[in-house]
């Protein structure tokens, strides 16, 4: 009997670990919030109303890259450069390498982008602020 119990405990333990991990990385969203879902792995989802109110627009990229995009699509964080990609409603930052610049555009490449991915081309600062707030444990303590 003890052996059967231990065997069941060992077999079921990974699912408990996965549930605990999922609970740690998923946040409950209040009804009426601009953010409709959040996960540390998948990013976040915004309501259509929030996307419209924040002036966020997305444009699909075509082909296998490199891709020419507006400079407004870039986000810089310390020494990294990225873009916000929307896939299946989830918005997440993807790191990119800038390989060419003009006055209004940049040409980028990334192993994480694919044909028909949607990139945010306007409203990017709002996406960055949203992501920062969602990933911060001290949002209420910030004074800026």
C-alpha positions as MATLAB code, in Angstrom:
seq = 'XXXXXXXXXXXXXXXXXXXXXXXXXXXXXXXXXXXXXXXXXXXXXXXXXXXXXXXXXXXXXXXXXXXXXXXXXXXXXXXXXXXXXXXXXXXXXXXXXXXXXXXXXXXXXXXXXXXXXXXXXXXXXXXXXXXXXXXXXXXXXXXX';
ca = [
       0.000    0.000    0.000;
       2.818    2.438    0.872;
       4.541    1.636   -2.426;
       1.348    2.379   -4.391;
       0.894    5.680   -2.529;
       4.506    6.716   -3.162;
       4.222    5.751   -6.829;
       1.066    7.851   -7.215;
       2.725   10.761   -5.427;
       5.737   10.612   -7.757;
       3.565   10.306  -10.869;
       1.257   13.147   -9.889;
       3.945   15.500   -8.569;
       4.838   17.053  -11.958;
       1.223   18.121  -12.483;
       1.211   19.784   -9.063;
       4.447   21.558   -9.989;
       2.953   22.709  -13.299;
      -0.169   24.025  -11.551;
       1.978   25.878   -9.003;
       4.137   27.355  -11.783;
       1.038   28.373  -13.746;
      -0.459   30.042  -10.669;
       2.780   31.960  -10.073;
       2.936   33.319  -13.621;
      -0.718   34.106  -14.293;
      -2.445   37.117  -12.786;
      -6.160   37.490  -12.189;
      -7.505   40.441  -14.166;
     -10.326   42.625  -12.854;
     -13.456   42.912  -14.968;
     -13.446   46.121  -17.000;
      -9.646   46.294  -17.080;
      -7.807   47.308  -20.249;
      -5.685   44.171  -19.832;
      -7.775   41.065  -20.419;
      -5.054   38.457  -19.708;
      -1.453   38.272  -18.499;
       1.154   35.536  -18.282;
       4.900   35.931  -17.750;
       5.511   33.384  -20.529;
       2.943   34.527  -23.109;
       2.777   38.281  -22.504;
      -0.518   40.110  -22.194;
      -3.780   40.699  -24.015;
      -5.529   44.043  -24.288;
      -9.192   44.639  -24.966;
     -10.068   46.075  -28.378;
     -11.275   49.229  -26.629;
      -7.888   49.640  -24.890;
      -6.004   49.109  -28.149;
      -8.148   51.767  -29.794;
      -7.936   54.247  -26.898;
      -4.144   53.891  -26.639;
      -3.693   54.377  -30.377;
      -1.960   51.031  -30.837;
      -1.897   49.765  -34.410;
      -0.385   46.587  -35.767;
       0.986   45.754  -39.191;
       1.793   42.270  -40.466;
       5.307   41.643  -41.730;
       5.782   39.638  -44.902;
       8.421   37.172  -45.952;
      11.351   35.698  -44.085;
      13.126   39.010  -43.363;
      14.903   41.240  -42.967;
      11.928   43.561  -42.582;
      11.657   47.338  -42.993;
       9.469   48.870  -40.286;
       8.768   52.399  -38.987;
      11.127   53.646  -36.266;
       8.046   54.103  -34.079;
       7.842   50.305  -33.766;
      11.135   50.002  -31.878;
      11.452   49.811  -28.129;
      14.823   50.231  -26.405;
      15.482   48.735  -23.003;
      18.989   49.339  -21.718;
      21.218   47.748  -24.366;
      18.471   45.748  -26.098;
      16.174   46.611  -28.981;
      12.842   44.958  -29.603;
       9.402   45.175  -31.131;
       5.997   44.208  -29.796;
       4.473   41.268  -31.633;
       0.819   40.263  -31.439;
       0.102   36.613  -32.029;
      -3.217   34.980  -31.262;
      -4.127   38.108  -29.280;
      -1.052   37.866  -27.026;
       1.338   40.825  -27.091;
       4.971   40.229  -26.219;
       8.290   41.909  -26.852;
      10.640   40.203  -29.300;
      14.323   41.113  -29.485;
      15.553   42.314  -32.880;
      18.784   43.438  -34.473;
      18.734   46.696  -36.422;
      20.769   46.285  -39.591;
      19.944   49.540  -41.409;
      18.488   52.938  -40.491;
      16.907   55.721  -42.505;
      15.239   58.900  -41.291;
      11.861   57.215  -40.682;
      12.458   53.458  -40.979;
      14.704   50.700  -39.708;
      15.482   47.344  -41.230;
      15.449   44.563  -38.663;
      16.061   40.866  -38.408;
      15.172   38.377  -35.692;
      15.106   34.616  -35.399;
      11.887   34.983  -33.383;
       9.823   36.735  -36.078;
       7.989   34.984  -38.900;
       5.995   35.819  -41.977;
       2.602   37.373  -41.062;
       3.537   38.231  -37.464;
       1.807   41.458  -36.459;
       4.084   44.185  -35.097;
       2.920   47.230  -33.164;
       3.852   50.299  -35.196;
       2.124   52.970  -33.089;
       1.337   53.181  -29.393;
       4.525   51.301  -28.501;
       5.310   53.435  -25.394;
       1.916   52.450  -23.951;
       2.664   48.775  -24.554;
       6.016   49.171  -22.805;
       4.373   50.863  -19.809;
       1.726   48.132  -19.638;
       4.330   45.376  -19.788;
       6.475   47.080  -17.138;
       3.545   47.479  -14.770;
       2.393   43.893  -15.239;
       5.867   42.479  -14.606;
       6.607   44.693  -11.606;
       5.951   43.608   -8.067;
       6.213   47.219   -6.878;
       3.807   49.067   -9.161;
       1.983   50.694   -6.258;
       5.261   51.916   -4.766;
       6.413   53.772   -7.882;
       6.206   57.537   -7.791;
       6.674   58.204  -11.513;
];
